[in-house]
């Protein structure tokens, strides 16, 4: 009888473990990833000057986020969170078609003198999309404190372009 209880207990533990693993696998998000995850490009921002933009990208299925930071353009005053609207347009390297990433009031708090940071910009991508900065006019727009300023990419992403899977 003791041997039967051990076998039963082992079978129950094995079944419970298998069910738990199957449930975890079923709930796991897609394992899609963009490469590279970090890149830079030079932008001409008109009266704000030229700057190197730093991009951080992430992907989950067809949803992608990109954060843009402009280290040489700093906040002239303390900017509260969720007060900057940002639009970034990247272009398909094969077709030239634009993909727009937007962040409506998505910025983190920016103390005076800190680099301009867009917060997470959201966009939709398809598997196989290869997107770069060069291709259009005013591909990066910030609306901050009631002032709109546009930037145009002067160089492609490096390393880059962003390849979405």
Secondary structure, DSSP 4 states (H G I P E B T S, - for coil): -HHHHHHHHHHHHHHHHHHHHHHHHHHPPP----B-SEEEEEEE-GGG-EEEEEEEEEEETTEEEEEEEEEEEE-SS-B-TT-EEEEEEEEETTT--EEEEEEET-PPPB-TTSEEEEEEEEEE--TT-EEES-SSSS-EEEEETTEEEEEEE-S--BS--EE--
